[in-house]
Amino acid sequence: MAKRIVWKKGDLVSLKLRDDLYTIGQMLTNPAMRFYNIKSTDGNWANIDLNEIEPLFRVFIGREVLQKLVDRKIPQGSVKPSAQPEERFWIKPYLNYGGPFPFKGGKLIELDPESGQGTATAPAVKENLSVMDDRDLVEKHELTNMWGESELRSRLTKFFDKGVDKDEMKEKVFPDL
């Protein structure tokens, strides 16, 4: 039976990436989660202030991440959650009807975490992002796609093993990256 993790904004979870590699995720407005440049070999966390730890990225996660990657909720008081506000800007990919990949390019949108507004109706801040003209925006902001367990595990493991944070889907959406 899958474990049940109840979503509560601000709560922290320990994610088991493999037997000797754990990291921390902070629940933001459901379903966004922020991850940090912190790891452990046993998933035991104490005396940590996430305000002092570099955030890596935040993405929308699917329920399977909670069921398959989250080892447990971190008890309140053992780790101080980050007080950093939620990021408001995301990249909404455009549909690519000409194939072979279903998305190509995108626009920068602003999501107010408190509004409950979805990505489909979020206002565009900048249309038609291009790597040539908007590389900094494309590199800085995450796509609005939902991350599953295997993709998230792979991205975090590669970062902790090799020091490289690479979003392979973003490279397909923006091939010039």
N, C-alpha and C positions, 0 to 999 in steps of 0.2 A: 504494500500500500504506500502511495506517495505521501511524503510528509506535508503537513499543512503549515504554511507560513502566512500569517495575517499581515497584510500591508498596512503600515502606519508611517505616515510621512515623518522623516527624521530618524526612524529606527535604523540600526546598523545590523548587517548580517556578515557572517563569515562564509566565504565561498571556497569550496574545496576544488582546486583545479586539477590536482592529482594527489597521490598519497603524501608527498613531501612539499606541497605548494598550496598555500592558502592566501587569500587577500580579503579586503574589506569592501563592502558596497554599502552606500547610504541611500535609503529609500527617499525619493523626492516625490513630487506629485505623480501619482500612479498613472502610467507604468514606467516613469523615468527613474534611473538609478545612476549614481555617480560612483566612480571607482578611483582608487588612490594608489600612489606609488609606495605601497607598503606590502610586505609579504612576511609569511611565517612558515615554518616547516611543520607546525603542529596545530595551527588554528586557535591557539590560546592567545588572547589579546588582553592586555592590562596596561594601565598608566600611559595611554596614548591620547593625544589631542589632535584630531584630524585638521584643526585649523593650522597646524604646523607641518602638515604632510601635503606634498604636492598632489593636486587632483590630476588624474590622467585624462579622463573623459567621462561623459555621461551619455547614456543611450536609452532608448525605449526597450524594455525587455519583455519577453513572452513569459507566460506562466511556467513553462518548462524550465526556465532558469531557476525559479524558486524551488521547483520540485527536484531538479537534478543537480544543480550546482551549489545551492545554499545548504551549508552544513548545519547552521543554526543561527538564531538571532543572538546578537552579542548583548549580554546583560547591561542595563543602564548603569552608568557609573564606572565601568571598567574602561570604556573608550568614550571620549568626548566627541560628539558629532560636530561636523563643520557647520559654522554659522554662515558660510558663503551663500549668497542668494542663488536661486536657481537661474541657470542660463536661460535667456528668453529667445535666442535666435537659433534656428535650425535650417537645414537645407532640404527643401521638398523637391525630390527628383521629378523630372518630366517623364511622361510615358513615351516610349520609343516604338512607334508602330512599324518602323522600318526594320526592326530586329537587327542583329541577332540577340542583343541583350534588351530586356524589357524597359530599361530606364536609360536616359541620356540627358546630361545636363540637369539644371535645376534652378530654383529660385530661393533666395534667402527670405524666410518668413519669421514673423515674431509671434511667439505663443506666450500669452499671459498665463502662468501656471495656476493662478487663482480663478481664472474665468471658466475653466472646463471646456474651453473652445478646442475643437479638433484641428488637425493639420490641414484638412481640406478647406476650411473657411478662414484660416489665419491670414492676416494681411501680409502682402508681399512687401518686403523692404527693398529688395532689388531683384528684378527679373533677369533671366538669361545670364546666369553666372558663367564666366569662362575662365579657364585656368590662366590664359594669357593676360586678361585684364583684372581678374579677381582672385588670384592665387591665394592671397592671405586669408580671404573670407572662406574659400573652399577648404583650405587646410585647417582653419580654426574651428569651424562649425561641423557638427555631426549631421548625418542624414536622418530623416524621419522614419526610416525603416525599423521594424521590430527585430530585435536580436534574439536568436535562439540559443540554446545551451551550447551546441558544438562550436558555433561561430564566436561566441563570447569567450568560451574556454580557450579557443585557439588564439584569439587576439591577446588576451591577458597572459597566457603562457608564453607566447612569443616575446611579449614585452619583458616579462621577468627573466626569461632565459637569454634573450639576445639584446635587450635594451631598445627594441624597435617597436613602435606603436604604429601598426599598419592596418588600415581599414580597406580590405580587398574589394568590397563592394563599391566604395567611393572611387577606387581606381577604375572600375568598370563604368561607372556613371560619368566620370570625368577622365577619359582615356589619356589625356595629355599630362596627367599628374606624373 
